């Protein structure tokens, strides 16, 4: 009997170890393409993703794009694309891409800020696009990368800089996590669109909705493995805890019908935020769909918010 129980324990341990590796590869490992089957990823098919990347690349080339690079705190070579404004300006929008995406997917957003007279710095997060990295940081390590990109902008434009941070989905979580750091005074406003409360919350939601599995023990074990391999846990990657320390005004945006990052998360981060803040929830909008559904109202909300803090 004792041998049977030992054998059973070994089988269970092996199964849990295997499931941890599988979930890590699905959720955290770098991927070369958008996974089309993730619940709630409206509009993220391979075809329109590739088309958006191509069109954005062409637009950047036509507007004197500069390729920027830097080395991260953990020695990854990171890439970004800098598009100078038509008229010389010290206003810069730093755009942060979402989960398993890349900066050049943000073409329409780049054009929007460019149209407002901003220089635009479009970032490829670690583990995406042209940036190095074999894992996704769920915003936690990306927050440090954002601070470094802010530093690069300050090197270029000096004390007169006025910087706006924008992030969508995981990028939204990343700029919220950056808000809790010691940002320079030149960072005037943050726009987050459909970011999540924490890596743990969003992965727990996804494993339940997509795979009908309980978060425990799968998310917990994968978090522990990620801590050992990549240096962070899903629990510490918390936008809620970071916005409690924010001193920069934040506009929180979310689609009411978001099925990837449920809308209850935006209310939680908005309530926790310690700085000046505004909430904008768009009816009938899915994940990353608030801009398309909101249309002119969305643009006006963002423009009006920025104009309060950027001259």
C-alpha contacts under 8 A as a table, 3 or more apart, distances in Angstrom:
res1	aa1	res2	aa2	distance
1	X	4	X	5.04
1	X	5	X	6.44
2	X	5	X	5.23
2	X	6	X	6.24
3	X	6	X	5.10
3	X	7	X	6.07
4	X	7	X	5.04
4	X	8	X	6.07
5	X	8	X	4.87
5	X	9	X	6.05
6	X	9	X	5.11
6	X	10	X	6.22
7	X	10	X	5.11
7	X	11	X	6.24
8	X	11	X	5.08
8	X	12	X	6.23
9	X	12	X	5.14
9	X	13	X	6.05
10	X	13	X	5.05
10	X	14	X	6.04
11	X	14	X	5.15
11	X	15	X	6.15
12	X	15	X	5.05
12	X	16	X	6.16
13	X	16	X	5.14
13	X	17	X	6.09
14	X	17	X	5.07
14	X	18	X	6.09
15	X	18	X	5.12
15	X	19	X	6.12
16	X	19	X	5.06
16	X	20	X	6.06
16	X	218	X	7.59
17	X	20	X	5.09
17	X	21	X	6.41
18	X	21	X	5.27
18	X	22	X	6.22
19	X	22	X	4.99
19	X	23	X	5.99
19	X	218	X	7.16
20	X	23	X	5.23
20	X	24	X	5.99
20	X	218	X	6.32
20	X	221	X	6.16
20	X	222	X	5.14
20	X	225	X	7.65
21	X	24	X	5.04
21	X	25	X	6.15
21	X	222	X	7.38
22	X	25	X	5.21
22	X	26	X	6.23
23	X	26	X	5.02
23	X	27	X	5.90
23	X	28	X	7.89
23	X	218	X	7.68
23	X	222	X	6.86
24	X	27	X	5.25
24	X	28	X	5.17
24	X	29	X	6.39
24	X	222	X	5.96
24	X	226	X	7.56
25	X	28	X	5.77
25	X	29	X	4.80
25	X	30	X	7.96
26	X	29	X	6.56
28	X	135	X	5.48
28	X	136	X	5.14
28	X	137	X	7.52
29	X	134	X	5.94
29	X	135	X	4.43
29	X	136	X	6.24
30	X	100	X	7.42
30	X	127	X	5.31
30	X	128	X	7.02
30	X	133	X	7.36
30	X	134	X	4.93
30	X	135	X	4.83
30	X	136	X	6.24
31	X	34	X	7.48
31	X	100	X	6.55
31	X	127	X	7.82
31	X	128	X	7.69
32	X	100	X	7.81
32	X	128	X	7.66
33	X	46	X	7.22
33	X	100	X	6.94
33	X	101	X	7.57
34	X	44	X	6.63
34	X	45	X	7.00
34	X	46	X	6.52
34	X	49	X	7.86
34	X	100	X	5.78
34	X	101	X	6.51
35	X	38	X	6.16
35	X	44	X	7.97
35	X	45	X	7.90
35	X	100	X	7.88
36	X	41	X	7.17
36	X	44	X	6.33
36	X	45	X	5.50
36	X	46	X	7.24
37	X	41	X	7.67
38	X	41	X	5.90
38	X	210	X	7.18
38	X	260	X	7.81
39	X	206	X	7.52
39	X	209	X	7.45
39	X	210	X	6.17
39	X	259	X	6.45
39	X	260	X	5.83
40	X	258	X	6.52
40	X	259	X	4.34
40	X	260	X	4.47
40	X	261	X	7.97
40	X	286	X	6.97
40	X	287	X	6.08
41	X	44	X	5.75
41	X	259	X	7.77
41	X	260	X	6.53
41	X	287	X	6.14
41	X	288	X	8.00
42	X	286	X	6.69
42	X	287	X	6.31
42	X	288	X	7.66
42	X	289	X	7.62
43	X	48	X	7.33
44	X	48	X	6.90
44	X	49	X	6.14
45	X	48	X	5.78
45	X	49	X	6.05
46	X	49	X	5.11
46	X	50	X	6.09
47	X	50	X	5.39
47	X	51	X	6.24
48	X	51	X	4.90
48	X	52	X	5.95
49	X	52	X	5.20
49	X	53	X	6.26
49	X	105	X	6.72
50	X	53	X	5.14
50	X	54	X	6.18
51	X	54	X	5.17
51	X	55	X	6.14
52	X	55	X	5.21
52	X	56	X	6.02
52	X	104	X	7.30
52	X	105	X	5.62
52	X	106	X	7.98
52	X	107	X	6.91
53	X	56	X	5.24
53	X	57	X	6.09
53	X	104	X	5.03
53	X	105	X	5.21
53	X	107	X	7.52
54	X	57	X	5.14
54	X	58	X	6.33
55	X	58	X	5.18
55	X	59	X	6.23
55	X	107	X	7.56
56	X	59	X	5.01
56	X	60	X	6.09
56	X	104	X	5.75
56	X	105	X	7.17
56	X	106	X	7.64
56	X	107	X	4.86
56	X	108	X	7.99
57	X	60	X	5.15
57	X	61	X	6.27
57	X	104	X	6.71
58	X	61	X	5.16
58	X	62	X	6.29
59	X	62	X	5.14
59	X	63	X	6.39
60	X	63	X	5.14
60	X	64	X	6.57
60	X	65	X	5.09
60	X	83	X	6.58
61	X	64	X	5.64
61	X	65	X	5.45
62	X	65	X	7.52
63	X	83	X	6.44
63	X	84	X	7.51
64	X	83	X	6.30
64	X	84	X	7.09
65	X	81	X	6.41
65	X	82	X	5.50
65	X	83	X	4.64
65	X	84	X	7.18
66	X	81	X	5.81
66	X	82	X	5.00
66	X	83	X	6.45
67	X	79	X	7.25
67	X	80	X	6.12
67	X	81	X	4.89
67	X	82	X	6.32
68	X	79	X	5.82
68	X	80	X	5.07
68	X	81	X	5.84
68	X	82	X	6.72
69	X	77	X	6.76
69	X	78	X	5.52
69	X	79	X	4.62
69	X	80	X	6.26
70	X	77	X	5.78
70	X	78	X	5.38
70	X	79	X	6.80
71	X	74	X	7.81
71	X	75	X	5.34
71	X	76	X	5.36
71	X	77	X	4.61
71	X	78	X	6.01
72	X	75	X	4.93
72	X	76	X	5.13
72	X	77	X	6.45
72	X	78	X	6.77
72	X	145	X	6.29
72	X	148	X	7.55
73	X	76	X	7.55
73	X	144	X	7.59
73	X	145	X	7.67
76	X	126	X	7.67
76	X	131	X	7.70
76	X	132	X	5.61
76	X	133	X	6.38
77	X	131	X	6.04
77	X	132	X	5.43
78	X	124	X	7.03
78	X	125	X	7.28
78	X	126	X	6.43
78	X	130	X	7.25
78	X	131	X	4.32
78	X	132	X	5.98
79	X	123	X	6.53
79	X	124	X	5.62
79	X	125	X	7.81
79	X	129	X	7.99
79	X	130	X	5.76
79	X	131	X	4.97
80	X	103	X	7.52
80	X	121	X	6.58
80	X	122	X	5.48
80	X	123	X	4.30
80	X	124	X	5.54
81	X	120	X	7.96
81	X	121	X	5.58
81	X	122	X	5.05
81	X	123	X	6.47
82	X	119	X	7.32
82	X	120	X	5.73
82	X	121	X	4.42
82	X	122	X	6.38
83	X	119	X	5.81
83	X	120	X	5.11
83	X	121	X	6.39
84	X	88	X	7.72
84	X	118	X	7.56
84	X	119	X	4.52
84	X	120	X	6.43
85	X	88	X	6.26
85	X	89	X	6.58
85	X	114	X	6.22
85	X	117	X	5.81
85	X	118	X	5.50
85	X	119	X	4.53
85	X	120	X	7.38
86	X	117	X	7.17
87	X	117	X	7.38
89	X	92	X	7.93
89	X	117	X	7.40
89	X	118	X	6.88
89	X	119	X	7.00
90	X	118	X	7.80
90	X	119	X	7.56
90	X	157	X	5.85
90	X	160	X	6.25
90	X	161	X	4.75
90	X	162	X	6.10
91	X	117	X	7.51
91	X	118	X	5.08
91	X	119	X	6.07
91	X	161	X	5.90
91	X	162	X	4.69
91	X	163	X	5.87
91	X	164	X	7.94
91	X	310	X	7.96
92	X	118	X	5.06
92	X	119	X	4.49
92	X	120	X	5.60
92	X	121	X	7.06
92	X	153	X	7.66
92	X	161	X	7.38
92	X	162	X	6.29
92	X	163	X	4.95
92	X	164	X	6.38
93	X	113	X	6.76
93	X	118	X	6.19
93	X	119	X	6.25
93	X	120	X	4.97
93	X	121	X	6.14
93	X	163	X	5.77
93	X	164	X	4.73
93	X	165	X	5.87
93	X	166	X	7.04
94	X	120	X	6.13
94	X	121	X	4.76
94	X	122	X	6.01
94	X	123	X	7.15
94	X	150	X	7.90
94	X	163	X	7.32
94	X	164	X	6.28
94	X	165	X	5.01
94	X	166	X	6.09
95	X	103	X	7.41
95	X	106	X	7.69
95	X	110	X	7.45
95	X	120	X	7.41
95	X	121	X	6.18
95	X	122	X	4.87
95	X	123	X	5.98
95	X	165	X	6.31
95	X	166	X	4.88
95	X	167	X	5.80
96	X	103	X	6.66
96	X	122	X	6.63
96	X	123	X	5.45
96	X	124	X	7.21
96	X	125	X	7.02
96	X	165	X	7.81
96	X	166	X	6.12
96	X	167	X	4.55
96	X	168	X	6.73
96	X	171	X	4.87
96	X	172	X	7.48
96	X	174	X	7.80
96	X	175	X	7.69
97	X	101	X	6.21
97	X	102	X	5.53
97	X	103	X	5.14
97	X	105	X	7.52
97	X	106	X	6.96
97	X	123	X	6.80
97	X	124	X	6.69
97	X	125	X	6.61
97	X	167	X	6.19
97	X	168	X	6.05
97	X	169	X	7.62
97	X	170	X	7.15
97	X	171	X	5.00
98	X	101	X	5.45
98	X	102	X	7.08
98	X	167	X	7.27
98	X	168	X	5.44
98	X	169	X	4.93
98	X	170	X	4.50
98	X	171	X	4.68
98	X	172	X	7.47
99	X	136	X	7.95
99	X	138	X	7.71
99	X	169	X	6.67
99	X	170	X	5.21
99	X	171	X	7.35
100	X	128	X	6.53
101	X	105	X	6.80
101	X	128	X	6.47
101	X	129	X	7.40
102	X	105	X	5.75
102	X	106	X	7.80
102	X	123	X	7.67
102	X	124	X	5.29
102	X	125	X	6.88
102	X	128	X	5.47
102	X	129	X	4.89
103	X	106	X	5.68
103	X	122	X	5.42
103	X	123	X	5.14
103	X	124	X	4.74
103	X	125	X	7.46
103	X	129	X	6.99
104	X	107	X	5.83
104	X	122	X	7.18
104	X	124	X	7.89
106	X	109	X	5.32
106	X	110	X	6.10
106	X	122	X	7.71
107	X	110	X	5.03
107	X	111	X	6.20
108	X	111	X	5.10
108	X	112	X	6.20
109	X	112	X	5.01
109	X	113	X	6.48
110	X	113	X	5.45
110	X	114	X	6.02
110	X	120	X	6.35
110	X	122	X	7.33
111	X	114	X	4.89
111	X	115	X	5.96
112	X	115	X	5.12
112	X	116	X	6.57
113	X	116	X	4.98
113	X	117	X	6.72
113	X	118	X	5.63
113	X	119	X	7.72
113	X	120	X	6.89
114	X	117	X	5.28
114	X	118	X	4.97
114	X	119	X	6.23
114	X	120	X	6.32
115	X	118	X	7.19
124	X	128	X	5.84
124	X	129	X	5.46
124	X	130	X	6.47
124	X	131	X	5.86
125	X	128	X	5.45
125	X	129	X	7.35
125	X	131	X	6.49
125	X	142	X	6.75
126	X	131	X	5.39
126	X	132	X	5.80
126	X	133	X	5.30
126	X	134	X	7.96
126	X	135	X	7.46
126	X	136	X	6.71
126	X	137	X	7.61
126	X	142	X	7.05
127	X	131	X	6.11
127	X	132	X	5.65
127	X	133	X	4.28
127	X	134	X	5.33
127	X	135	X	5.39
127	X	136	X	5.65
128	X	131	X	5.72
128	X	132	X	7.28
128	X	133	X	7.61
133	X	136	X	7.76
135	X	230	X	7.49
137	X	140	X	5.54
137	X	141	X	5.23
137	X	142	X	6.21
137	X	232	X	7.75
138	X	141	X	7.45
138	X	142	X	7.40
138	X	170	X	6.14
138	X	173	X	7.62
138	X	174	X	7.23
138	X	199	X	6.02
138	X	234	X	7.96
138	X	237	X	6.89
139	X	142	X	4.77
139	X	143	X	5.79
139	X	170	X	6.19
139	X	171	X	6.71
139	X	173	X	5.72
139	X	174	X	3.87
139	X	175	X	7.62
139	X	177	X	6.68
139	X	237	X	6.72
140	X	143	X	5.49
140	X	144	X	7.53
140	X	174	X	6.55
140	X	177	X	6.68
140	X	232	X	7.49
140	X	236	X	7.71
140	X	237	X	4.96
140	X	238	X	7.67
141	X	144	X	5.58
141	X	145	X	6.76
141	X	232	X	7.89
142	X	145	X	4.82
142	X	146	X	6.14
142	X	174	X	5.99
143	X	146	X	5.11
143	X	147	X	6.49
143	X	174	X	5.32
143	X	175	X	6.49
143	X	177	X	5.82
143	X	178	X	4.57
144	X	147	X	5.10
144	X	148	X	6.38
144	X	178	X	7.04
145	X	148	X	5.02
145	X	149	X	6.29
146	X	149	X	5.05
146	X	150	X	6.19
146	X	175	X	7.51
146	X	178	X	6.96
147	X	150	X	5.01
147	X	151	X	6.32
147	X	178	X	7.11
147	X	183	X	7.17
148	X	151	X	4.95
148	X	152	X	6.44
149	X	152	X	4.95
149	X	153	X	6.39
150	X	153	X	5.16
150	X	154	X	6.32
150	X	163	X	7.81
151	X	154	X	5.05
151	X	155	X	6.24
152	X	155	X	5.02
152	X	156	X	6.42
153	X	156	X	5.07
153	X	157	X	6.14
153	X	158	X	7.68
153	X	161	X	7.67
154	X	157	X	5.21
154	X	158	X	4.69
154	X	159	X	6.77
154	X	161	X	6.39
155	X	158	X	5.63
157	X	160	X	6.56
157	X	161	X	5.58
158	X	161	X	5.82
159	X	186	X	7.30
160	X	186	X	7.60
161	X	186	X	5.72
162	X	186	X	5.03
162	X	187	X	6.12
162	X	188	X	6.25
162	X	310	X	6.59
163	X	186	X	5.81
163	X	187	X	4.55
163	X	188	X	5.72
163	X	189	X	7.19
164	X	187	X	5.97
164	X	188	X	5.89
164	X	189	X	5.04
164	X	190	X	5.70
164	X	191	X	7.54
164	X	306	X	7.88
165	X	175	X	6.61
165	X	187	X	7.50
165	X	189	X	6.51
165	X	190	X	4.71
165	X	191	X	6.14
166	X	171	X	7.63
166	X	172	X	6.95
166	X	175	X	6.86
166	X	190	X	5.94
166	X	191	X	4.72
166	X	192	X	5.78
166	X	193	X	7.81
167	X	170	X	7.35
167	X	171	X	4.05
167	X	172	X	3.90
167	X	173	X	7.27
167	X	174	X	6.99
167	X	175	X	5.93
167	X	191	X	6.62
167	X	192	X	5.13
167	X	193	X	6.22
167	X	195	X	7.82
168	X	171	X	4.58
168	X	172	X	4.32
168	X	173	X	7.65
168	X	192	X	6.08
168	X	193	X	4.68
168	X	194	X	5.99
168	X	195	X	6.31
168	X	288	X	6.90
169	X	172	X	4.96
169	X	173	X	6.53
169	X	192	X	7.99
169	X	193	X	6.21
169	X	194	X	4.86
169	X	195	X	4.41
169	X	196	X	7.09
169	X	261	X	7.81
169	X	287	X	7.82
169	X	288	X	6.76
170	X	173	X	4.97
170	X	174	X	6.10
170	X	195	X	5.70
170	X	196	X	7.15
171	X	174	X	4.81
171	X	175	X	6.26
171	X	192	X	7.69
171	X	195	X	6.91
172	X	175	X	5.37
172	X	176	X	6.28
172	X	191	X	7.62
172	X	192	X	4.39
172	X	193	X	5.40
172	X	194	X	6.27
172	X	195	X	4.23
172	X	196	X	7.46
173	X	176	X	5.08
173	X	177	X	6.10
173	X	192	X	7.27
173	X	195	X	4.43
173	X	196	X	5.57
173	X	197	X	7.22
173	X	198	X	7.65
173	X	239	X	5.88
174	X	177	X	5.01
174	X	178	X	6.11
174	X	195	X	7.94
174	X	239	X	7.63
175	X	178	X	4.83
175	X	179	X	6.17
175	X	190	X	7.08
175	X	192	X	6.82
176	X	179	X	5.03
176	X	180	X	7.17
176	X	190	X	7.83
176	X	192	X	7.04
176	X	239	X	5.52
176	X	242	X	6.70
176	X	243	X	6.05
177	X	180	X	5.75
177	X	181	X	7.51
177	X	237	X	7.75
177	X	238	X	6.91
177	X	239	X	4.95
177	X	242	X	5.10
177	X	243	X	6.74
178	X	181	X	5.42
178	X	183	X	7.72
178	X	242	X	7.40
179	X	182	X	7.80
179	X	183	X	7.03
179	X	190	X	7.91
179	X	242	X	6.52
179	X	243	X	6.05
179	X	245	X	7.32
179	X	246	X	4.99
179	X	247	X	7.18
179	X	248	X	6.61
180	X	183	X	8.00
180	X	241	X	7.92
180	X	242	X	4.33
180	X	243	X	5.48
180	X	244	X	7.03
180	X	245	X	4.73
180	X	246	X	4.69
180	X	247	X	7.64
181	X	242	X	7.64
181	X	245	X	7.61
181	X	246	X	7.48
183	X	187	X	6.66
184	X	187	X	5.97
185	X	188	X	6.93
187	X	248	X	7.30
188	X	248	X	6.40
188	X	249	X	7.17
188	X	309	X	5.84
188	X	310	X	6.54
189	X	248	X	5.79
189	X	249	X	5.08
189	X	250	X	6.03
189	X	251	X	7.99
189	X	306	X	6.59
189	X	309	X	6.66
189	X	310	X	7.93
190	X	248	X	6.93
190	X	249	X	6.20
190	X	250	X	4.72
190	X	251	X	6.34
191	X	250	X	5.83
191	X	251	X	4.92
191	X	252	X	6.48
191	X	253	X	7.66
191	X	302	X	7.61
192	X	195	X	6.38
192	X	250	X	7.28
192	X	251	X	6.26
192	X	252	X	5.36
192	X	253	X	6.10
193	X	252	X	6.32
193	X	253	X	4.61
193	X	254	X	5.78
193	X	288	X	7.13
193	X	290	X	7.91
194	X	252	X	7.84
194	X	253	X	5.99
194	X	254	X	4.65
194	X	255	X	6.93
194	X	261	X	6.73
194	X	263	X	7.96
194	X	266	X	7.28
194	X	287	X	6.76
194	X	288	X	6.33
195	X	254	X	7.86
195	X	261	X	7.13
195	X	266	X	7.35
196	X	199	X	7.35
196	X	201	X	7.62
196	X	202	X	6.43
196	X	239	X	7.03
196	X	261	X	6.07
196	X	265	X	5.87
196	X	266	X	7.03
197	X	201	X	6.52
197	X	202	X	7.38
197	X	238	X	6.05
197	X	239	X	5.12
197	X	240	X	5.45
197	X	265	X	5.55
197	X	266	X	7.35
197	X	268	X	7.14
197	X	269	X	6.17
198	X	201	X	5.21
198	X	202	X	6.37
198	X	234	X	7.11
198	X	235	X	6.94
198	X	236	X	7.87
198	X	237	X	5.62
198	X	238	X	4.11
198	X	239	X	5.58
198	X	240	X	6.96
199	X	202	X	5.41
199	X	203	X	6.05
199	X	234	X	4.83
199	X	235	X	6.67
199	X	237	X	5.63
199	X	238	X	6.58
200	X	203	X	5.36
200	X	204	X	5.92
200	X	219	X	7.26
200	X	234	X	4.75
200	X	235	X	5.50
200	X	237	X	7.66
201	X	204	X	5.15
201	X	205	X	6.14
202	X	205	X	5.06
202	X	206	X	6.13
202	X	260	X	7.87
202	X	261	X	6.42
203	X	206	X	4.97
203	X	207	X	6.04
203	X	215	X	7.91
203	X	219	X	7.00
204	X	207	X	5.33
204	X	208	X	6.29
204	X	214	X	7.53
204	X	215	X	4.99
204	X	219	X	6.56
205	X	208	X	5.31
205	X	209	X	6.07
205	X	215	X	7.95
206	X	209	X	5.11
206	X	210	X	5.51
206	X	211	X	7.50
206	X	260	X	7.09
207	X	210	X	5.48
207	X	211	X	5.20
207	X	212	X	6.37
207	X	213	X	5.71
207	X	214	X	6.95
207	X	215	X	6.57
208	X	211	X	5.66
208	X	212	X	4.43
208	X	213	X	4.96
208	X	214	X	5.87
208	X	215	X	6.99
209	X	212	X	5.69
214	X	217	X	7.40
214	X	218	X	7.41
215	X	218	X	5.61
215	X	219	X	5.14
215	X	220	X	7.17
216	X	219	X	6.01
216	X	220	X	6.02
217	X	220	X	5.30
217	X	221	X	5.93
218	X	221	X	5.35
218	X	222	X	6.14
219	X	222	X	5.12
219	X	223	X	5.97
220	X	223	X	5.04
220	X	224	X	6.31
221	X	224	X	5.10
221	X	225	X	6.23
222	X	225	X	4.97
222	X	226	X	6.03
223	X	226	X	5.02
223	X	227	X	6.15
223	X	232	X	7.91
223	X	233	X	5.04
223	X	234	X	5.37
223	X	235	X	7.72
224	X	227	X	5.06
224	X	228	X	6.40
224	X	233	X	6.42
225	X	228	X	5.17
225	X	229	X	6.13
226	X	229	X	5.08
226	X	230	X	5.30
226	X	231	X	6.67
226	X	232	X	6.30
226	X	233	X	6.14
227	X	230	X	5.55
227	X	231	X	4.50
227	X	232	X	4.40
227	X	233	X	4.90
228	X	231	X	5.88
228	X	232	X	7.71
232	X	236	X	7.05
232	X	237	X	7.46
233	X	236	X	5.59
233	X	237	X	6.59
234	X	237	X	5.29
234	X	238	X	7.77
235	X	238	X	6.48
238	X	241	X	5.54
238	X	242	X	6.48
239	X	242	X	5.04
239	X	243	X	6.07
239	X	269	X	6.93
240	X	243	X	5.56
240	X	244	X	6.60
240	X	268	X	7.22
240	X	269	X	5.12
240	X	272	X	6.13
240	X	273	X	7.52
241	X	244	X	5.42
241	X	245	X	7.39
241	X	272	X	7.69
242	X	245	X	5.57
242	X	246	X	6.74
243	X	246	X	4.77
243	X	269	X	7.03
243	X	272	X	6.43
243	X	273	X	4.67
243	X	274	X	6.39
243	X	275	X	7.81
244	X	272	X	5.51
244	X	273	X	4.91
244	X	274	X	4.99
244	X	275	X	7.95
245	X	273	X	7.47
245	X	274	X	6.17
245	X	275	X	7.87
246	X	249	X	7.88
246	X	273	X	6.66
246	X	274	X	5.70
246	X	275	X	5.45
247	X	274	X	6.95
247	X	275	X	4.90
247	X	276	X	7.68
248	X	275	X	5.82
248	X	276	X	6.98
249	X	275	X	5.53
249	X	276	X	4.53
249	X	277	X	5.43
250	X	275	X	7.22
250	X	276	X	6.47
250	X	277	X	4.82
250	X	278	X	6.60
251	X	277	X	5.67
251	X	278	X	4.86
251	X	279	X	6.03
251	X	280	X	7.48
251	X	302	X	7.72
251	X	305	X	7.21
252	X	266	X	6.84
252	X	270	X	6.68
252	X	277	X	7.43
252	X	278	X	6.09
252	X	279	X	4.84
252	X	280	X	6.11
253	X	266	X	7.43
253	X	279	X	6.17
253	X	280	X	4.85
253	X	281	X	5.72
253	X	282	X	7.69
253	X	290	X	7.51
254	X	258	X	7.59
254	X	263	X	6.42
254	X	266	X	6.59
254	X	280	X	6.63
254	X	281	X	4.92
254	X	282	X	6.26
254	X	285	X	7.97
254	X	287	X	7.85
254	X	288	X	7.87
254	X	290	X	6.38
255	X	258	X	5.30
255	X	263	X	6.66
255	X	281	X	5.70
255	X	282	X	4.85
255	X	283	X	6.30
255	X	284	X	6.90
255	X	285	X	4.39
255	X	286	X	5.25
255	X	287	X	6.23
255	X	288	X	7.26
255	X	289	X	6.52
255	X	290	X	5.23
256	X	262	X	7.87
256	X	263	X	5.60
256	X	281	X	6.02
256	X	282	X	5.65
256	X	283	X	5.08
256	X	284	X	6.09
256	X	285	X	5.79
256	X	286	X	6.84
257	X	262	X	7.49
257	X	263	X	7.12
257	X	283	X	6.98
257	X	284	X	5.61
257	X	285	X	5.34
257	X	286	X	4.79
257	X	287	X	7.43
258	X	261	X	5.82
258	X	262	X	5.25
258	X	263	X	6.13
258	X	285	X	6.59
258	X	286	X	4.07
258	X	287	X	4.53
258	X	288	X	7.97
259	X	262	X	5.54
259	X	286	X	6.57
259	X	287	X	6.47
260	X	287	X	6.15
261	X	265	X	7.19
261	X	287	X	6.88
262	X	265	X	6.07
263	X	266	X	5.61
263	X	267	X	7.22
264	X	267	X	5.45
264	X	268	X	6.59
265	X	268	X	5.13
265	X	269	X	6.41
266	X	269	X	5.30
266	X	270	X	5.96
267	X	270	X	5.10
267	X	271	X	6.02
268	X	271	X	5.25
268	X	272	X	6.26
269	X	272	X	5.05
269	X	273	X	6.11
270	X	273	X	5.31
270	X	277	X	7.28
270	X	278	X	7.72
270	X	279	X	6.92
273	X	276	X	7.87
273	X	277	X	7.26
280	X	301	X	7.90
281	X	290	X	7.95
282	X	285	X	5.82
282	X	290	X	5.74
282	X	293	X	7.38
282	X	294	X	6.29
284	X	293	X	7.33
285	X	288	X	7.87
285	X	289	X	5.17
285	X	290	X	5.25
285	X	293	X	5.89
285	X	294	X	7.92
286	X	289	X	5.08
286	X	290	X	7.00
287	X	290	X	7.50
288	X	291	X	7.43
289	X	292	X	5.44
289	X	293	X	6.13
290	X	293	X	5.25
290	X	294	X	5.49
290	X	298	X	7.30
291	X	294	X	5.16
291	X	295	X	5.68
291	X	298	X	5.74
291	X	299	X	7.46
292	X	295	X	5.38
294	X	297	X	5.47
294	X	298	X	4.79
294	X	299	X	7.86
295	X	298	X	5.35
295	X	299	X	6.48
296	X	299	X	5.04
296	X	300	X	6.07
297	X	300	X	5.09
297	X	301	X	6.12
298	X	301	X	5.18
298	X	302	X	6.34
299	X	302	X	5.28
299	X	303	X	6.00
300	X	303	X	4.98
300	X	304	X	5.83
301	X	304	X	5.34
301	X	305	X	6.12
302	X	305	X	5.18
302	X	306	X	6.18
303	X	306	X	5.27
303	X	307	X	6.08
304	X	307	X	5.16
304	X	308	X	6.67
305	X	308	X	5.62
305	X	309	X	7.45
306	X	309	X	5.60
306	X	310	X	5.88
307	X	310	X	5.23
307	X	311	X	6.58
308	X	311	X	7.82
